Amino acid sequence: MNPPAIEAAHIDLPIDVNPPTTEEIRMAIRQIKNEKAAGSDNIPAEALKSDVAVTTSMLYPLFKKIWEEEQVPMD
């Protein structure tokens, strides 16, 4: 039995190729679940969410650098 010859449909999907915005970072921080074990960085969600503006201002330059250099900085 031969599989049917199905051609892939050409679809242009909207893909955002820009670094995350501060608003996207804020939304992601707010969506982190509380009362879960901290990850490998040992930072509990409650600490990140205690002051979303400060956390965002700290993470935005880091994410921007990672985006531009395409690697995680070691310092």
CHARMM-style PDB file with segment names, atoms N, HN, CA, C and O in Angstrom:
ATOM      1  N   MET     1       0.843  -1.167   0.000  1.00  0.00      PROA
ATOM      2  CA  MET     1       0.000   0.000   0.000  1.00  0.00      PROA
ATOM      3  C   MET     1       0.899   1.245   0.000  1.00  0.00      PROA
ATOM      4  O   MET     1       1.765   1.383   0.864  1.00  0.00      PROA
ATOM      5  N   ASN     2       0.700   2.128  -0.946  1.00  0.00      PROA
ATOM      6  HN  ASN     2      -0.003   2.015  -1.648  1.00  0.00      PROA
ATOM      7  CA  ASN     2       1.500   3.340  -1.062  1.00  0.00      PROA
ATOM      8  C   ASN     2       0.841   4.487  -0.296  1.00  0.00      PROA
ATOM      9  O   ASN     2      -0.374   4.675  -0.365  1.00  0.00      PROA
ATOM     10  N   PRO     3       1.663   5.257   0.440  1.00  0.00      PROA
ATOM     11  CA  PRO     3       1.083   6.413   1.134  1.00  0.00      PROA
ATOM     12  C   PRO     3       0.663   7.469   0.111  1.00  0.00      PROA
ATOM     13  O   PRO     3       1.273   7.571  -0.954  1.00  0.00      PROA
ATOM     14  N   PRO     4      -0.355   8.243   0.416  1.00  0.00      PROA
ATOM     15  CA  PRO     4      -0.807   9.264  -0.529  1.00  0.00      PROA
ATOM     16  C   PRO     4       0.255  10.352  -0.693  1.00  0.00      PROA
ATOM     17  O   PRO     4       0.957  10.693   0.259  1.00  0.00      PROA
ATOM     18  N   ALA     5       0.363  10.883  -1.891  1.00  0.00      PROA
ATOM     19  HN  ALA     5      -0.208  10.605  -2.664  1.00  0.00      PROA
ATOM     20  CA  ALA     5       1.308  11.970  -2.170  1.00  0.00      PROA
ATOM     21  C   ALA     5       0.644  13.286  -1.777  1.00  0.00      PROA
ATOM     22  O   ALA     5      -0.176  13.826  -2.519  1.00  0.00      PROA
ATOM     23  N   ILE     6       1.002  13.782  -0.628  1.00  0.00      PROA
ATOM     24  HN  ILE     6       1.668  13.344  -0.025  1.00  0.00      PROA
ATOM     25  CA  ILE     6       0.403  15.016  -0.117  1.00  0.00      PROA
ATOM     26  C   ILE     6       1.452  16.115  -0.155  1.00  0.00      PROA
ATOM     27  O   ILE     6       2.532  15.977   0.420  1.00  0.00      PROA
ATOM     28  N   GLU     7       1.131  17.190  -0.824  1.00  0.00      PROA
ATOM     29  HN  GLU     7       0.254  17.303  -1.290  1.00  0.00      PROA
ATOM     30  CA  GLU     7       2.052  18.320  -0.881  1.00  0.00      PROA
ATOM     31  C   GLU     7       1.808  19.237   0.314  1.00  0.00      PROA
ATOM     32  O   GLU     7       0.670  19.452   0.730  1.00  0.00      PROA
ATOM     33  N   ALA     8       2.888  19.765   0.847  1.00  0.00      PROA
ATOM     34  HN  ALA     8       3.813  19.590   0.509  1.00  0.00      PROA
ATOM     35  CA  ALA     8       2.773  20.702   1.962  1.00  0.00      PROA
ATOM     36  C   ALA     8       2.178  22.012   1.463  1.00  0.00      PROA
ATOM     37  O   ALA     8       2.562  22.517   0.408  1.00  0.00      PROA
ATOM     38  N   ALA     9       1.262  22.545   2.208  1.00  0.00      PROA
ATOM     39  HN  ALA     9       0.949  22.136   3.065  1.00  0.00      PROA
ATOM     40  CA  ALA     9       0.652  23.826   1.858  1.00  0.00      PROA
ATOM     41  C   ALA     9       1.619  24.949   2.179  1.00  0.00      PROA
ATOM     42  O   ALA     9       2.302  24.917   3.202  1.00  0.00      PROA
ATOM     43  N   HSD    10       1.675  25.931   1.312  1.00  0.00      PROA
ATOM     44  HN  HSD    10       1.119  25.957   0.481  1.00  0.00      PROA
ATOM     45  CA  HSD    10       2.519  27.095   1.561  1.00  0.00      PROA
ATOM     46  C   HSD    10       1.749  28.065   2.454  1.00  0.00      PROA
ATOM     47  O   HSD    10       0.741  28.643   2.048  1.00  0.00      PROA
ATOM     48  N   ILE    11       2.244  28.226   3.668  1.00  0.00      PROA
ATOM     49  HN  ILE    11       3.063  27.756   3.997  1.00  0.00      PROA
ATOM     50  CA  ILE    11       1.568  29.098   4.625  1.00  0.00      PROA
ATOM     51  C   ILE    11       2.588  30.066   5.209  1.00  0.00      PROA
ATOM     52  O   ILE    11       3.625  29.650   5.727  1.00  0.00      PROA
ATOM     53  N   ASP    12       2.296  31.335   5.126  1.00  0.00      PROA
ATOM     54  HN  ASP    12       1.454  31.674   4.706  1.00  0.00      PROA
ATOM     55  CA  ASP    12       3.138  32.341   5.766  1.00  0.00      PROA
ATOM     56  C   ASP    12       2.576  32.606   7.154  1.00  0.00      PROA
ATOM     57  O   ASP    12       1.503  33.192   7.301  1.00  0.00      PROA
ATOM     58  N   LEU    13       3.310  32.170   8.165  1.00  0.00      PROA
ATOM     59  HN  LEU    13       4.181  31.694   8.045  1.00  0.00      PROA
ATOM     60  CA  LEU    13       2.872  32.392   9.535  1.00  0.00      PROA
ATOM     61  C   LEU    13       3.548  33.637  10.085  1.00  0.00      PROA
ATOM     62  O   LEU    13       4.728  33.867   9.818  1.00  0.00      PROA
ATOM     63  N   PRO    14       2.828  34.438  10.841  1.00  0.00      PROA
ATOM     64  CA  PRO    14       3.445  35.627  11.435  1.00  0.00      PROA
ATOM     65  C   PRO    14       4.376  35.222  12.581  1.00  0.00      PROA
ATOM     66  O   PRO    14       3.921  34.811  13.648  1.00  0.00      PROA
ATOM     67  N   ILE    15       5.665  35.342  12.347  1.00  0.00      PROA
ATOM     68  HN  ILE    15       6.035  35.675  11.480  1.00  0.00      PROA
ATOM     69  CA  ILE    15       6.651  34.980  13.360  1.00  0.00      PROA
ATOM     70  C   ILE    15       7.369  36.254  13.783  1.00  0.00      PROA
ATOM     71  O   ILE    15       7.956  36.951  12.955  1.00  0.00      PROA
ATOM     72  N   ASP    16       7.319  36.547  15.061  1.00  0.00      PROA
ATOM     73  HN  ASP    16       6.842  35.981  15.733  1.00  0.00      PROA
ATOM     74  CA  ASP    16       7.973  37.738  15.595  1.00  0.00      PROA
ATOM     75  C   ASP    16       9.453  37.436  15.776  1.00  0.00      PROA
ATOM     76  O   ASP    16       9.821  36.564  16.562  1.00  0.00      PROA
ATOM     77  N   VAL    17      10.295  38.150  15.055  1.00  0.00      PROA
ATOM     78  HN  VAL    17       9.997  38.859  14.416  1.00  0.00      PROA
ATOM     79  CA  VAL    17      11.734  37.916  15.136  1.00  0.00      PROA
ATOM     80  C   VAL    17      12.446  39.043  15.886  1.00  0.00      PROA
ATOM     81  O   VAL    17      13.646  39.256  15.713  1.00  0.00      PROA
ATOM     82  N   ASN    18      11.704  39.747  16.704  1.00  0.00      PROA
ATOM     83  HN  ASN    18      10.729  39.574  16.845  1.00  0.00      PROA
ATOM     84  CA  ASN    18      12.269  40.826  17.510  1.00  0.00      PROA
ATOM     85  C   ASN    18      12.479  40.341  18.934  1.00  0.00      PROA
ATOM     86  O   ASN    18      11.817  39.401  19.374  1.00  0.00      PROA
ATOM     87  N   PRO    19      13.398  40.976  19.658  1.00  0.00      PROA
ATOM     88  CA  PRO    19      13.590  40.586  21.060  1.00  0.00      PROA
ATOM     89  C   PRO    19      12.318  40.849  21.860  1.00  0.00      PROA
ATOM     90  O   PRO    19      11.495  41.673  21.460  1.00  0.00      PROA
ATOM     91  N   PRO    20      12.150  40.160  22.985  1.00  0.00      PROA
ATOM     92  CA  PRO    20      10.943  40.376  23.790  1.00  0.00      PROA
ATOM     93  C   PRO    20      10.867  41.815  24.293  1.00  0.00      PROA
ATOM     94  O   PRO    20      11.879  42.425  24.641  1.00  0.00      PROA
ATOM     95  N   THR    21       9.659  42.336  24.323  1.00  0.00      PROA
ATOM     96  HN  THR    21       8.837  41.841  24.041  1.00  0.00      PROA
ATOM     97  CA  THR    21       9.448  43.693  24.821  1.00  0.00      PROA
ATOM     98  C   THR    21       9.327  43.657  26.346  1.00  0.00      PROA
ATOM     99  O   THR    21       9.157  42.593  26.942  1.00  0.00      PROA
ATOM    100  N   THR    22       9.417  44.819  26.956  1.00  0.00      PROA
ATOM    101  HN  THR    22       9.555  45.683  26.472  1.00  0.00      PROA
ATOM    102  CA  THR    22       9.256  44.877  28.409  1.00  0.00      PROA
ATOM    103  C   THR    22       7.861  44.422  28.810  1.00  0.00      PROA
ATOM    104  O   THR    22       7.687  43.800  29.858  1.00  0.00      PROA
ATOM    105  N   GLU    23       6.867  44.727  27.985  1.00  0.00      PROA
ATOM    106  HN  GLU    23       7.008  45.233  27.134  1.00  0.00      PROA
ATOM    107  CA  GLU    23       5.498  44.303  28.309  1.00  0.00      PROA
ATOM    108  C   GLU    23       5.374  42.781  28.243  1.00  0.00      PROA
ATOM    109  O   GLU    23       4.699  42.186  29.082  1.00  0.00      PROA
ATOM    110  N   GLU    24       6.008  42.149  27.268  1.00  0.00      PROA
ATOM    111  HN  GLU    24       6.556  42.633  26.587  1.00  0.00      PROA
ATOM    112  CA  GLU    24       5.983  40.682  27.186  1.00  0.00      PROA
ATOM    113  C   GLU    24       6.665  40.056  28.397  1.00  0.00      PROA
ATOM    114  O   GLU    24       6.206  39.041  28.920  1.00  0.00      PROA
ATOM    115  N   ILE    25       7.758  40.665  28.836  1.00  0.00      PROA
ATOM    116  HN  ILE    25       8.130  41.489  28.411  1.00  0.00      PROA
ATOM    117  CA  ILE    25       8.462  40.166  30.019  1.00  0.00      PROA
ATOM    118  C   ILE    25       7.580  40.326  31.250  1.00  0.00      PROA
ATOM    119  O   ILE    25       7.482  39.408  32.064  1.00  0.00      PROA
ATOM    120  N   ARG    26       6.933  41.490  31.398  1.00  0.00      PROA
ATOM    121  HN  ARG    26       7.013  42.236  30.737  1.00  0.00      PROA
ATOM    122  CA  ARG    26       6.022  41.722  32.525  1.00  0.00      PROA
ATOM    123  C   ARG    26       4.910  40.677  32.559  1.00  0.00      PROA
ATOM    124  O   ARG    26       4.601  40.119  33.612  1.00  0.00      PROA
ATOM    125  N   MET    27       4.319  40.422  31.406  1.00  0.00      PROA
ATOM    126  HN  MET    27       4.571  40.876  30.551  1.00  0.00      PROA
ATOM    127  CA  MET    27       3.228  39.442  31.341  1.00  0.00      PROA
ATOM    128  C   MET    27       3.731  38.050  31.724  1.00  0.00      PROA
ATOM    129  O   MET    27       3.044  37.318  32.436  1.00  0.00      PROA
ATOM    130  N   ALA    28       4.913  37.684  31.260  1.00  0.00      PROA
ATOM    131  HN  ALA    28       5.471  38.278  30.682  1.00  0.00      PROA
ATOM    132  CA  ALA    28       5.466  36.366  31.580  1.00  0.00      PROA
ATOM    133  C   ALA    28       5.746  36.240  33.074  1.00  0.00      PROA
ATOM    134  O   ALA    28       5.495  35.189  33.663  1.00  0.00      PROA
ATOM    135  N   ILE    29       6.262  37.300  33.692  1.00  0.00      PROA
ATOM    136  HN  ILE    29       6.465  38.155  33.214  1.00  0.00      PROA
ATOM    137  CA  ILE    29       6.540  37.278  35.134  1.00  0.00      PROA
ATOM    138  C   ILE    29       5.240  37.086  35.912  1.00  0.00      PROA
ATOM    139  O   ILE    29       5.183  36.293  36.852  1.00  0.00      PROA
ATOM    140  N   ARG    30       4.208  37.809  35.519  1.00  0.00      PROA
ATOM    141  HN  ARG    30       4.255  38.453  34.755  1.00  0.00      PROA
ATOM    142  CA  ARG    30       2.918  37.703  36.217  1.00  0.00      PROA
ATOM    143  C   ARG    30       2.301  36.315  36.092  1.00  0.00      PROA
ATOM    144  O   ARG    30       1.535  35.898  36.961  1.00  0.00      PROA
ATOM    145  N   GLN    31       2.627  35.596  35.021  1.00  0.00      PROA
ATOM    146  HN  GLN    31       3.249  35.934  34.315  1.00  0.00      PROA
ATOM    147  CA  GLN    31       2.045  34.278  34.788  1.00  0.00      PROA
ATOM    148  C   GLN    31       2.781  33.153  35.507  1.00  0.00      PROA
ATOM    149  O   GLN    31       2.305  32.018  35.516  1.00  0.00      PROA
ATOM    150  N   ILE    32       3.930  33.444  36.106  1.00  0.00      PROA
ATOM    151  HN  ILE    32       4.317  34.366  36.098  1.00  0.00      PROA
ATOM    152  CA  ILE    32       4.668  32.414  36.839  1.00  0.00      PROA
ATOM    153  C   ILE    32       3.827  31.980  38.037  1.00  0.00      PROA
ATOM    154  O   ILE    32       3.269  32.816  38.749  1.00  0.00      PROA
ATOM    155  N   LYS    33       3.742  30.693  38.250  1.00  0.00      PROA
ATOM    156  HN  LYS    33       4.195  30.014  37.672  1.00  0.00      PROA
ATOM    157  CA  LYS    33       2.928  30.169  39.353  1.00  0.00      PROA
ATOM    158  C   LYS    33       3.675  30.309  40.677  1.00  0.00      PROA
ATOM    159  O   LYS    33       4.875  30.044  40.756  1.00  0.00      PROA
ATOM    160  N   ASN    34       2.953  30.729  41.714  1.00  0.00      PROA
ATOM    161  HN  ASN    34       1.979  30.945  41.651  1.00  0.00      PROA
ATOM    162  CA  ASN    34       3.506  30.844  43.063  1.00  0.00      PROA
ATOM    163  C   ASN    34       3.554  29.480  43.731  1.00  0.00      PROA
ATOM    164  O   ASN    34       2.926  28.524  43.275  1.00  0.00      PROA
ATOM    165  N   GLU    35       4.301  29.407  44.803  1.00  0.00      PROA
ATOM    166  HN  GLU    35       4.811  30.183  45.174  1.00  0.00      PROA
ATOM    167  CA  GLU    35       4.373  28.226  45.666  1.00  0.00      PROA
ATOM    168  C   GLU    35       4.861  26.981  44.941  1.00  0.00      PROA
ATOM    169  O   GLU    35       4.452  25.865  45.263  1.00  0.00      PROA
ATOM    170  N   LYS    36       5.735  27.175  43.962  1.00  0.00      PROA
ATOM    171  HN  LYS    36       6.067  28.081  43.699  1.00  0.00      PROA
ATOM    172  CA  LYS    36       6.376  26.057  43.269  1.00  0.00      PROA
ATOM    173  C   LYS    36       7.849  26.079  43.645  1.00  0.00      PROA
ATOM    174  O   LYS    36       8.387  27.120  44.024  1.00  0.00      PROA
ATOM    175  N   ALA    37       8.492  24.935  43.540  1.00  0.00      PROA
ATOM    176  HN  ALA    37       8.056  24.090  43.232  1.00  0.00      PROA
ATOM    177  CA  ALA    37       9.919  24.863  43.850  1.00  0.00      PROA
ATOM    178  C   ALA    37      10.692  25.762  42.887  1.00  0.00      PROA
ATOM    179  O   ALA    37      10.365  25.851  41.703  1.00  0.00      PROA
ATOM    180  N   ALA    38      11.714  26.421  43.409  1.00  0.00      PROA
ATOM    181  HN  ALA    38      11.980  26.349  44.370  1.00  0.00      PROA
ATOM    182  CA  ALA    38      12.550  27.282  42.574  1.00  0.00      PROA
ATOM    183  C   ALA    38      13.299  26.423  41.565  1.00  0.00      PROA
ATOM    184  O   ALA    38      13.575  25.251  41.819  1.00  0.00      PROA
ATOM    185  N   GLY    39      13.624  27.006  40.432  1.00  0.00      PROA
ATOM    186  HN  GLY    39      13.400  27.958  40.225  1.00  0.00      PROA
ATOM    187  CA  GLY    39      14.363  26.290  39.397  1.00  0.00      PROA
ATOM    188  C   GLY    39      15.839  26.221  39.719  1.00  0.00      PROA
ATOM    189  O   GLY    39      16.245  26.439  40.861  1.00  0.00      PROA
ATOM    190  N   SER    40      16.641  25.917  38.715  1.00  0.00      PROA
ATOM    191  HN  SER    40      16.312  25.740  37.787  1.00  0.00      PROA
ATOM    192  CA  SER    40      18.084  25.763  38.917  1.00  0.00      PROA
ATOM    193  C   SER    40      18.743  27.064  39.370  1.00  0.00      PROA
ATOM    194  O   SER    40      19.849  27.039  39.910  1.00  0.00      PROA
ATOM    195  N   ASP    41      18.079  28.196  39.157  1.00  0.00      PROA
ATOM    196  HN  ASP    41      17.180  28.217  38.719  1.00  0.00      PROA
ATOM    197  CA  ASP    41      18.622  29.483  39.593  1.00  0.00      PROA
ATOM    198  C   ASP    41      18.318  29.774  41.063  1.00  0.00      PROA
ATOM    199  O   ASP    41      18.822  30.747  41.624  1.00  0.00      PROA
ATOM    200  N   ASN    42      17.491  28.924  41.684  1.00  0.00      PROA
ATOM    201  HN  ASN    42      17.082  28.134  41.228  1.00  0.00      PROA
ATOM    202  CA  ASN    42      17.098  29.064  43.093  1.00  0.00      PROA
ATOM    203  C   ASN    42      16.368  30.370  43.402  1.00  0.00      PROA
ATOM    204  O   ASN    42      16.400  30.843  44.537  1.00  0.00      PROA
ATOM    205  N   ILE    43      15.718  30.948  42.409  1.00  0.00      PROA
ATOM    206  HN  ILE    43      15.692  30.564  41.486  1.00  0.00      PROA
ATOM    207  CA  ILE    43      14.940  32.169  42.624  1.00  0.00      PROA
ATOM    208  C   ILE    43      13.465  31.784  42.672  1.00  0.00      PROA
ATOM    209  O   ILE    43      12.909  31.365  41.657  1.00  0.00      PROA
ATOM    210  N   PRO    44      12.821  31.917  43.829  1.00  0.00      PROA
ATOM    211  CA  PRO    44      11.397  31.566  43.900  1.00  0.00      PROA
ATOM    212  C   PRO    44      10.539  32.564  43.117  1.00  0.00      PROA
ATOM    213  O   PRO    44      10.892  33.736  42.983  1.00  0.00      PROA
ATOM    214  N   ALA    45       9.426  32.084  42.613  1.00  0.00      PROA
ATOM    215  HN  ALA    45       9.140  31.132  42.722  1.00  0.00      PROA
ATOM    216  CA  ALA    45       8.517  32.928  41.830  1.00  0.00      PROA
ATOM    217  C   ALA    45       8.089  34.160  42.616  1.00  0.00      PROA
ATOM    218  O   ALA    45       7.973  35.251  42.057  1.00  0.00      PROA
ATOM    219  N   GLU    46       7.859  33.985  43.897  1.00  0.00      PROA
ATOM    220  HN  GLU    46       7.954  33.099  44.351  1.00  0.00      PROA
ATOM    221  CA  GLU    46       7.403  35.109  44.723  1.00  0.00      PROA
ATOM    222  C   GLU    46       8.424  36.245  44.726  1.00  0.00      PROA
ATOM    223  O   GLU    46       8.045  37.415  44.779  1.00  0.00      PROA
ATOM    224  N   ALA    47       9.714  35.912  44.669  1.00  0.00      PROA
ATOM    225  HN  ALA    47      10.021  34.961  44.626  1.00  0.00      PROA
ATOM    226  CA  ALA    47      10.747  36.948  44.638  1.00  0.00      PROA
ATOM    227  C   ALA    47      10.686  37.723  43.323  1.00  0.00      PROA
ATOM    228  O   ALA    47      10.797  38.949  43.314  1.00  0.00      PROA
ATOM    229  N   LEU    48      10.512  37.011  42.225  1.00  0.00      PROA
ATOM    230  HN  LEU    48      10.422  36.015  42.233  1.00  0.00      PROA
ATOM    231  CA  LEU    48      10.420  37.678  40.924  1.00  0.00      PROA
ATOM    232  C   LEU    48       9.172  38.546  40.840  1.00  0.00      PROA
ATOM    233  O   LEU    48       9.196  39.618  40.235  1.00  0.00      PROA
ATOM    234  N   LYS    49       8.084  38.085  41.444  1.00  0.00      PROA
ATOM    235  HN  LYS    49       8.065  37.214  41.935  1.00  0.00      PROA
ATOM    236  CA  LYS    49       6.809  38.784  41.346  1.00  0.00      PROA
ATOM    237  C   LYS    49       6.632  39.867  42.409  1.00  0.00      PROA
ATOM    238  O   LYS    49       5.669  40.630  42.350  1.00  0.00      PROA
ATOM    239  N   SER    50       7.539  39.947  43.374  1.00  0.00      PROA
ATOM    240  HN  SER    50       8.322  39.327  43.423  1.00  0.00      PROA
ATOM    241  CA  SER    50       7.375  40.920  44.457  1.00  0.00      PROA
ATOM    242  C   SER    50       7.421  42.356  43.934  1.00  0.00      PROA
ATOM    243  O   SER    50       6.744  43.233  44.472  1.00  0.00      PROA
ATOM    244  N   ASP    51       8.208  42.598  42.901  1.00  0.00      PROA
ATOM    245  HN  ASP    51       8.758  41.886  42.465  1.00  0.00      PROA
ATOM    246  CA  ASP    51       8.239  43.915  42.256  1.00  0.00      PROA
ATOM    247  C   ASP    51       8.477  43.681  40.768  1.00  0.00      PROA
ATOM    248  O   ASP    51       9.616  43.613  40.309  1.00  0.00      PROA
ATOM    249  N   VAL    52       7.390  43.562  40.035  1.00  0.00      PROA
ATOM    250  HN  VAL    52       6.465  43.617  40.409  1.00  0.00      PROA
ATOM    251  CA  VAL    52       7.461  43.207  38.615  1.00  0.00      PROA
ATOM    252  C   VAL    52       8.250  44.250  37.825  1.00  0.00      PROA
ATOM    253  O   VAL    52       8.983  43.895  36.903  1.00  0.00      PROA
ATOM    254  N   ALA    53       8.110  45.520  38.168  1.00  0.00      PROA
ATOM    255  HN  ALA    53       7.514  45.808  38.918  1.00  0.00      PROA
ATOM    256  CA  ALA    53       8.818  46.577  37.438  1.00  0.00      PROA
ATOM    257  C   ALA    53      10.327  46.434  37.594  1.00  0.00      PROA
ATOM    258  O   ALA    53      11.068  46.563  36.620  1.00  0.00      PROA
ATOM    259  N   VAL    54      10.784  46.170  38.811  1.00  0.00      PROA
ATOM    260  HN  VAL    54      10.182  46.065  39.603  1.00  0.00      PROA
ATOM    261  CA  VAL    54      12.220  46.006  39.054  1.00  0.00      PROA
ATOM    262  C   VAL    54      12.733  44.748  38.360  1.00  0.00      PROA
ATOM    263  O   VAL    54      13.786  44.771  37.723  1.00  0.00      PROA
ATOM    264  N   THR    55      11.986  43.649  38.484  1.00  0.00      PROA
ATOM    265  HN  THR    55      11.130  43.631  39.002  1.00  0.00      PROA
ATOM    266  CA  THR    55      12.392  42.403  37.838  1.00  0.00      PROA
ATOM    267  C   THR    55      12.484  42.598  36.330  1.00  0.00      PROA
ATOM    268  O   THR    55      13.433  42.134  35.699  1.00  0.00      PROA
ATOM    269  N   THR    56      11.507  43.278  35.755  1.00  0.00      PROA
ATOM    270  HN  THR    56      10.736  43.655  36.268  1.00  0.00      PROA
ATOM    271  CA  THR    56      11.512  43.535  34.312  1.00  0.00      PROA
ATOM    272  C   THR    56      12.718  44.370  33.918  1.00  0.00      PROA
ATOM    273  O   THR    56      13.374  44.083  32.916  1.00  0.00      PROA
ATOM    274  N   SER    57      13.016  45.405  34.701  1.00  0.00      PROA
ATOM    275  HN  SER    57      12.484  45.638  35.515  1.00  0.00      PROA
ATOM    276  CA  SER    57      14.151  46.277  34.367  1.00  0.00      PROA
ATOM    277  C   SER    57      15.484  45.543  34.491  1.00  0.00      PROA
ATOM    278  O   SER    57      16.466  45.935  33.860  1.00  0.00      PROA
ATOM    279  N   MET    58      15.527  44.490  35.293  1.00  0.00      PROA
ATOM    280  HN  MET    58      14.729  44.172  35.805  1.00  0.00      PROA
ATOM    281  CA  MET    58      16.747  43.682  35.406  1.00  0.00      PROA
ATOM    282  C   MET    58      16.836  42.647  34.281  1.00  0.00      PROA
ATOM    283  O   MET    58      17.920  42.384  33.759  1.00  0.00      PROA
ATOM    284  N   LEU    59      15.709  42.070  33.916  1.00  0.00      PROA
ATOM    285  HN  LEU    59      14.828  42.284  34.339  1.00  0.00      PROA
ATOM    286  CA  LEU    59      15.714  41.003  32.913  1.00  0.00      PROA
ATOM    287  C   LEU    59      15.785  41.523  31.478  1.00  0.00      PROA
ATOM    288  O   LEU    59      16.387  40.878  30.620  1.00  0.00      PROA
ATOM    289  N   TYR    60      15.185  42.671  31.209  1.00  0.00      PROA
ATOM    290  HN  TYR    60      14.696  43.195  31.906  1.00  0.00      PROA
ATOM    291  CA  TYR    60      15.148  43.175  29.833  1.00  0.00      PROA
ATOM    292  C   TYR    60      16.544  43.315  29.218  1.00  0.00      PROA
ATOM    293  O   TYR    60      16.764  42.811  28.117  1.00  0.00      PROA
ATOM    294  N   PRO    61      17.498  43.982  29.885  1.00  0.00      PROA
ATOM    295  CA  PRO    61      18.835  44.096  29.273  1.00  0.00      PROA
ATOM    296  C   PRO    61      19.504  42.725  29.068  1.00  0.00      PROA
ATOM    297  O   PRO    61      20.213  42.515  28.083  1.00  0.00      PROA
ATOM    298  N   LEU    62      19.272  41.808  29.999  1.00  0.00      PROA
ATOM    299  HN  LEU    62      18.697  41.979  30.798  1.00  0.00      PROA
ATOM    300  CA  LEU    62      19.835  40.465  29.859  1.00  0.00      PROA
ATOM    301  C   LEU    62      19.246  39.764  28.639  1.00  0.00      PROA
ATOM    302  O   LEU    62      19.986  39.219  27.820  1.00  0.00      PROA
ATOM    303  N   PHE    63      17.922  39.775  28.514  1.00  0.00      PROA
ATOM    304  HN  PHE    63      17.321  40.217  29.180  1.00  0.00      PROA
ATOM    305  CA  PHE    63      17.272  39.126  27.371  1.00  0.00      PROA
ATOM    306  C   PHE    63      17.686  39.773  26.055  1.00  0.00      PROA
ATOM    307  O   PHE    63      17.878  39.087  25.050  1.00  0.00      PROA
ATOM    308  N   LYS    64      17.822  41.101  26.065  1.00  0.00      PROA
ATOM    309  HN  LYS    64      17.666  41.658  26.881  1.00  0.00      PROA
ATOM    310  CA  LYS    64      18.238  41.818  24.851  1.00  0.00      PROA
ATOM    311  C   LYS    64      19.645  41.392  24.446  1.00  0.00      PROA
ATOM    312  O   LYS    64      19.914  41.177  23.264  1.00  0.00      PROA
ATOM    313  N   LYS    65      20.536  41.271  25.413  1.00  0.00      PROA
ATOM    314  HN  LYS    65      20.318  41.446  26.373  1.00  0.00      PROA
ATOM    315  CA  LYS    65      21.915  40.854  25.132  1.00  0.00      PROA
ATOM    316  C   LYS    65      21.945  39.421  24.594  1.00  0.00      PROA
ATOM    317  O   LYS    65      22.653  39.129  23.631  1.00  0.00      PROA
ATOM    318  N   ILE    66      21.178  38.540  25.218  1.00  0.00      PROA
ATOM    319  HN  ILE    66      20.603  38.778  26.001  1.00  0.00      PROA
ATOM    320  CA  ILE    66      21.097  37.151  24.747  1.00  0.00      PROA
ATOM    321  C   ILE    66      20.579  37.130  23.313  1.00  0.00      PROA
ATOM    322  O   ILE    66      21.110  36.401  22.476  1.00  0.00      PROA
ATOM    323  N   TRP    67      19.554  37.919  23.024  1.00  0.00      PROA
ATOM    324  HN  TRP    67      19.123  38.512  23.704  1.00  0.00      PROA
ATOM    325  CA  TRP    67      18.957  37.958  21.689  1.00  0.00      PROA
ATOM    326  C   TRP    67      19.977  38.439  20.654  1.00  0.00      PROA
ATOM    327  O   TRP    67      20.115  37.842  19.586  1.00  0.00      PROA
ATOM    328  N   GLU    68      20.690  39.520  20.979  1.00  0.00      PROA
ATOM    329  HN  GLU    68      20.578  40.005  21.847  1.00  0.00      PROA
ATOM    330  CA  GLU    68      21.631  40.114  20.028  1.00  0.00      PROA
ATOM    331  C   GLU    68      22.863  39.247  19.812  1.00  0.00      PROA
ATOM    332  O   GLU    68      23.343  39.120  18.686  1.00  0.00      PROA
ATOM    333  N   GLU    69      23.380  38.649  20.883  1.00  0.00      PROA
ATOM    334  HN  GLU    69      22.990  38.752  21.798  1.00  0.00      PROA
ATOM    335  CA  GLU    69      24.603  37.855  20.779  1.00  0.00      PROA
ATOM    336  C   GLU    69      24.332  36.384  20.483  1.00  0.00      PROA
ATOM    337  O   GLU    69      25.251  35.630  20.163  1.00  0.00      PROA
ATOM    338  N   GLU    70      23.074  35.982  20.590  1.00  0.00      PROA
ATOM    339  HN  GLU    70      22.328  36.595  20.849  1.00  0.00      PROA
ATOM    340  CA  GLU    70      22.651  34.605  20.340  1.00  0.00      PROA
ATOM    341  C   GLU    70      23.379  33.597  21.222  1.00  0.00      PROA
ATOM    342  O   GLU    70      23.636  32.464  20.813  1.00  0.00      PROA
ATOM    343  N   GLN    71      23.703  34.023  22.427  1.00  0.00      PROA
ATOM    344  HN  GLN    71      23.494  34.942  22.760  1.00  0.00      PROA
ATOM    345  CA  GLN    71      24.275  33.120  23.419  1.00  0.00      PROA
ATOM    346  C   GLN    71      24.070  33.714  24.808  1.00  0.00      PROA
ATOM    347  O   GLN    71      23.931  34.927  24.968  1.00  0.00      PROA
ATOM    348  N   VAL    72      24.053  32.843  25.798  1.00  0.00      PROA
ATOM    349  HN  VAL    72      24.165  31.858  25.668  1.00  0.00      PROA
ATOM    350  CA  VAL    72      23.851  33.284  27.176  1.00  0.00      PROA
ATOM    351  C   VAL    72      25.186  33.779  27.720  1.00  0.00      PROA
ATOM    352  O   VAL    72      26.176  33.050  27.666  1.00  0.00      PROA
ATOM    353  N   PRO    73      25.235  35.006  28.243  1.00  0.00      PROA
ATOM    354  CA  PRO    73      26.492  35.513  28.803  1.00  0.00      PROA
ATOM    355  C   PRO    73      26.904  34.720  30.038  1.00  0.00      PROA
ATOM    356  O   PRO    73      26.055  34.272  30.808  1.00  0.00      PROA
ATOM    357  N   MET    74      28.186  34.551  30.220  1.00  0.00      PROA
ATOM    358  HN  MET    74      28.877  34.914  29.594  1.00  0.00      PROA
ATOM    359  CA  MET    74      28.694  33.772  31.348  1.00  0.00      PROA
ATOM    360  C   MET    74      28.964  34.635  32.575  1.00  0.00      PROA
ATOM    361  O   MET    74      29.212  34.098  33.655  1.00  0.00      PROA
ATOM    362  N   ASP    75      28.922  35.957  32.437  1.00  0.00      PROA
ATOM    363  HN  ASP    75      28.721  36.393  31.559  1.00  0.00      PROA
ATOM    364  CA  ASP    75      29.197  36.823  33.596  1.00  0.00      PROA
ATOM    365  C   ASP    75      27.955  37.240  34.315  1.00  0.00      PROA
ATOM    366  OT1 ASP    75      28.030  37.967  35.306  1.00  0.00      PROA
TER     367      ASP     75
END
